[in-house]
């Protein structure tokens, strides 16, 4: 699907079958939605009506929240991290913890310093 939208990467972001149309002003956004709509029609792309979110300032995309130019982790990921025990009884539990931390690595400053003794 990337090749269909590649000429429009300045306002359309595609990851597998997740498509995000974005820009800074409402008027530009409407114009870009029209471009995207025409591409959907031209390439027979069917959208699930329950997955379409239009003209939102805050949106969930690829397990992250995008709000006014800032990207944060979804709350459930933060809760998962906080719910982990302070001690691990098995290697599997430790691996699971490191996995969820690794997922949020861009949002946790100096993560490698905190986890280097766990690996």
Backbone as CSV, one residue per row, in Angstrom:
resi,resn,N_x,N_y,N_z,CA_x,CA_y,CA_z,C_x,C_y,C_z
1,UNK,0.815,-1.189,0.000,0.000,0.000,0.000,0.866,1.263,0.000
2,UNK,2.106,1.143,0.458,2.992,2.306,0.500,3.174,2.954,-0.867
3,UNK,3.264,2.141,-1.914,3.517,2.711,-3.241,2.356,3.579,-3.712
4,UNK,1.147,3.293,-3.282,-0.021,4.089,-3.687,0.088,5.506,-3.136
5,UNK,0.572,5.633,-1.907,0.589,6.927,-1.227,1.970,7.578,-1.189
6,UNK,2.968,6.967,-1.806,4.347,7.454,-1.677,4.531,8.890,-2.168
7,UNK,3.787,9.313,-3.154,3.906,10.684,-3.667,3.305,11.714,-2.715
8,UNK,2.620,11.248,-1.692,1.907,12.142,-0.779,2.434,12.020,0.650
9,UNK,3.680,11.618,0.790,4.241,11.355,2.120,4.334,12.608,2.994
10,UNK,4.201,13.788,2.409,4.237,15.008,3.218,2.969,15.184,4.047
11,UNK,1.892,14.426,3.728,0.676,14.522,4.539,-0.081,13.207,4.699
12,UNK,0.435,12.111,4.141,-0.179,10.795,4.345,0.901,9.838,4.850
13,UNK,0.629,9.234,5.996,1.548,8.284,6.608,0.897,6.909,6.562
14,UNK,1.631,5.917,6.034,1.079,4.568,5.885,1.988,3.568,6.583
15,UNK,1.378,2.702,7.372,2.087,1.567,7.951,1.182,0.351,7.785
16,UNK,1.541,-0.540,6.910,0.775,-1.726,6.528,-0.624,-1.284,6.087
17,UNK,-1.646,-1.437,6.951,-2.988,-1.010,6.545,-3.515,0.122,7.423
18,UNK,-2.626,0.780,8.165,-3.001,1.956,8.950,-2.589,3.195,8.174
19,UNK,-3.553,4.070,7.920,-3.304,5.262,7.118,-3.648,6.490,7.946
20,UNK,-2.730,7.449,7.985,-2.939,8.684,8.724,-2.763,9.853,7.765
21,UNK,-3.795,10.683,7.666,-3.747,11.895,6.846,-3.654,13.061,7.827
22,UNK,-2.647,13.906,7.665,-2.415,14.945,8.667,-1.920,16.235,8.032
23,UNK,-2.092,17.317,8.723,-1.467,18.591,8.442,-1.859,19.591,9.510
24,UNK,-1.303,20.788,9.426,-1.457,21.725,10.534,-2.765,22.511,10.529
25,UNK,-3.300,22.831,9.362,-4.535,23.622,9.366,-5.729,22.775,8.939
26,UNK,-6.876,23.177,9.414,-8.113,22.463,9.106,-8.386,22.473,7.597
27,UNK,-8.171,23.616,6.949,-8.427,23.742,5.511,-7.517,22.809,4.707
28,UNK,-6.242,22.786,5.052,-5.308,21.883,4.373,-5.695,20.431,4.622
29,UNK,-6.129,20.156,5.835,-6.523,18.795,6.185,-7.684,18.344,5.307
30,UNK,-8.665,19.204,5.110,-9.807,18.851,4.256,-9.360,18.594,2.820
31,UNK,-8.451,19.413,2.322,-7.922,19.203,0.966,-7.206,17.854,0.872
32,UNK,-6.426,17.537,1.871,-5.669,16.287,1.855,-6.569,15.074,2.049
33,UNK,-7.632,15.230,2.809,-8.609,14.146,2.924,-9.255,13.867,1.571
34,UNK,-9.486,14.923,0.802,-10.063,14.759,-0.532,-9.094,14.007,-1.449
35,UNK,-7.811,14.338,-1.375,-6.795,13.620,-2.156,-6.785,12.149,-1.755
36,UNK,-6.784,11.888,-0.455,-6.773,10.507,0.038,-8.023,9.765,-0.421
37,UNK,-9.177,10.411,-0.330,-10.438,9.790,-0.763,-10.356,9.385,-2.230
38,UNK,-9.826,10.270,-3.063,-9.700,9.955,-4.487,-8.753,8.775,-4.723
39,UNK,-7.685,8.694,-3.948,-6.768,7.553,-4.062,-7.449,6.260,-3.622
40,UNK,-8.237,6.320,-2.565,-8.979,5.137,-2.115,-9.903,4.636,-3.219
41,UNK,-10.609,5.561,-3.843,-11.543,5.192,-4.918,-10.777,4.637,-6.114
42,UNK,-9.733,5.344,-6.527,-8.946,4.951,-7.697,-8.344,3.555,-7.546
43,UNK,-7.963,3.184,-6.331,-7.292,1.897,-6.110,-8.191,0.870,-5.426
44,UNK,-9.490,1.147,-5.419,-10.480,0.222,-4.833,-10.129,-0.183,-3.403
45,UNK,-9.710,0.778,-2.615,-9.399,0.522,-1.205,-10.673,0.720,-0.396
46,UNK,-11.043,-0.309,0.340,-12.257,-0.257,1.152,-11.859,0.044,2.592
47,UNK,-12.502,1.041,3.170,-12.214,1.438,4.541,-13.302,0.918,5.471
48,UNK,-12.907,0.477,6.647,-13.877,0.056,7.660,-14.443,1.282,8.356
49,UNK,-15.756,1.473,8.273,-16.348,2.701,8.812,-16.128,2.849,10.317
50,UNK,-15.977,1.746,11.022,-15.743,1.844,12.462,-14.295,2.203,12.800
51,UNK,-13.419,2.221,11.798,-12.012,2.568,12.038,-11.677,3.982,11.575
52,UNK,-12.586,4.636,10.885,-12.317,5.968,10.342,-12.521,7.020,11.431
53,UNK,-11.527,7.881,11.586,-11.607,9.021,12.502,-11.254,10.251,11.676
54,UNK,-12.162,11.202,11.595,-11.948,12.372,10.751,-11.755,13.640,11.584
55,UNK,-10.838,14.470,11.124,-10.624,15.814,11.667,-10.447,15.809,13.182
56,UNK,-9.579,14.956,13.668,-9.311,14.848,15.104,-7.990,15.537,15.436
57,UNK,-7.933,16.186,16.582,-6.665,16.754,17.042,-5.857,15.726,17.821
58,UNK,-6.555,14.759,18.397,-5.895,13.679,19.121,-6.295,12.366,18.476
59,UNK,-5.302,11.513,18.199,-5.605,10.246,17.529,-4.660,9.157,18.022
60,UNK,-5.139,7.932,18.035,-4.299,6.775,18.333,-3.808,6.218,17.004
61,UNK,-2.503,6.017,16.901,-1.912,5.492,15.671,-0.722,4.632,16.054
62,UNK,-0.756,3.383,15.663,0.323,2.437,15.939,0.645,2.363,17.434
63,UNK,-0.383,2.201,18.232,-0.236,2.037,19.686,0.310,3.281,20.385
64,UNK,0.251,4.415,19.728,0.714,5.659,20.332,-0.403,6.697,20.222
65,UNK,-0.313,7.740,21.036,-1.277,8.831,20.987,-0.567,10.046,20.410
66,UNK,-1.152,10.613,19.375,-0.621,11.826,18.762,-1.588,12.948,19.114
67,UNK,-1.068,13.979,19.793,-1.910,15.078,20.254,-1.142,16.384,20.127
68,UNK,-1.610,17.253,19.261,-1.011,18.577,19.068,0.499,18.508,18.848
69,UNK,0.920,17.597,17.999,2.326,17.491,17.643,3.182,16.685,18.601
70,UNK,2.590,16.189,19.681,3.342,15.366,20.633,2.899,13.919,20.522
71,UNK,3.855,13.014,20.667,3.560,11.582,20.610,3.850,10.991,21.986
72,UNK,2.871,10.260,22.519,3.032,9.617,23.822,2.560,8.175,23.733
73,UNK,2.953,7.401,24.728,2.476,6.022,24.812,1.017,6.010,25.237
74,UNK,0.300,4.992,24.796,-1.069,4.835,25.266,-1.051,4.502,26.751
75,UNK,-2.082,4.920,27.433,-2.164,4.759,28.886,-2.028,3.303,29.322
76,UNK,-2.601,2.373,28.543,-2.543,0.973,28.963,-1.105,0.437,28.978
77,UNK,-0.232,0.967,28.134,1.177,0.559,28.141,1.846,1.067,29.424
78,UNK,1.565,2.298,29.778,2.129,2.875,31.001,1.659,2.080,32.216
79,UNK,0.386,1.731,32.240,-0.169,0.940,33.344,0.512,-0.425,33.413
80,UNK,0.717,-1.056,32.246,1.406,-2.354,32.210,2.796,-2.262,32.837
81,UNK,3.521,-1.219,32.495,4.872,-1.036,33.033,4.816,-0.857,34.549
82,UNK,3.885,-0.036,35.007,3.779,0.240,36.443,3.334,-0.978,37.242
83,UNK,2.576,-1.883,36.621,2.044,-3.046,37.335,3.062,-4.168,37.522
84,UNK,4.172,-4.096,36.813,5.178,-5.147,36.967,5.716,-5.145,38.391
85,UNK,6.007,-6.317,38.878,6.557,-6.497,40.222,7.972,-5.925,40.294
86,UNK,8.397,-5.621,41.495,9.768,-5.143,41.699,10.787,-6.273,41.583
87,UNK,10.316,-7.497,41.726,11.202,-8.656,41.617,10.630,-9.634,40.601
88,UNK,11.513,-10.396,39.990,11.099,-11.365,38.979,11.501,-12.757,39.443
89,UNK,10.564,-13.671,39.347,10.828,-15.045,39.784,11.384,-15.906,38.660
90,UNK,11.107,-15.516,37.420,11.573,-16.311,36.285,12.227,-15.410,35.246
91,UNK,13.026,-16.019,34.411,13.650,-15.297,33.299,12.568,-14.785,32.353
92,UNK,11.527,-15.565,32.157,10.420,-15.178,31.271,9.768,-13.875,31.752
93,UNK,9.574,-13.728,33.059,8.992,-12.497,33.604,9.905,-11.304,33.328
94,UNK,11.196,-11.502,33.508,12.169,-10.440,33.234,12.160,-10.078,31.752
95,UNK,12.128,-11.079,30.882,12.096,-10.828,29.441,10.836,-10.063,29.052
96,UNK,9.727,-10.411,29.649,8.468,-9.728,29.378,8.557,-8.261,29.796
97,UNK,9.120,-8.020,30.960,9.298,-6.655,31.458,10.215,-5.855,30.536
98,UNK,11.345,-6.434,30.159,12.279,-5.745,29.264,11.645,-5.487,27.901
99,UNK,10.797,-6.413,27.458,10.115,-6.238,26.180,9.190,-5.040,26.180
100,UNK,8.397,-4.883,27.239,7.473,-3.750,27.302,8.241,-2.438,27.487
101,UNK,9.346,-2.484,28.239,10.183,-1.289,28.366,10.802,-0.918,27.026
102,UNK,11.269,-1.917,26.300,11.870,-1.675,24.993,10.863,-1.038,24.042
103,UNK,9.601,-1.477,24.143,8.556,-0.890,23.305,8.435,0.613,23.577
104,UNK,8.591,1.010,24.817,8.461,2.417,25.172,9.774,3.160,25.270
105,UNK,10.848,2.596,24.719,12.197,3.152,24.888,12.332,4.600,24.431
106,UNK,11.581,5.007,23.418,11.684,6.384,22.928,11.076,7.385,23.906
107,UNK,10.309,6.881,24.852,9.599,7.754,25.774,10.169,7.713,27.189
108,UNK,11.178,6.880,27.411,11.786,6.732,28.737,13.248,7.149,28.623
109,UNK,13.562,8.326,29.150,14.938,8.820,29.020,15.898,7.958,29.839
110,UNK,17.073,7.761,29.287,18.155,6.985,29.906,17.741,5.553,30.248
111,UNK,16.865,4.975,29.467,16.387,3.614,29.727,17.534,2.612,29.786
112,UNK,18.484,2.732,28.880,19.582,1.753,28.850,20.396,1.773,30.142
113,UNK,20.516,2.932,30.773,21.228,3.011,32.051,20.482,2.232,33.135
114,UNK,19.160,2.291,33.100,18.356,1.619,34.118,18.302,0.108,33.912
115,UNK,18.402,-0.325,32.675,18.196,-1.749,32.393,19.484,-2.523,32.122
116,UNK,20.619,-1.858,32.049,21.852,-2.555,31.660,22.194,-3.705,32.605
117,UNK,21.900,-3.592,33.881,22.214,-4.674,34.814,21.173,-5.801,34.777
118,UNK,20.077,-5.593,34.073,19.039,-6.630,33.966,19.256,-7.546,32.771
119,UNK,20.063,-7.127,31.823,20.194,-7.888,30.580,21.261,-8.941,30.643
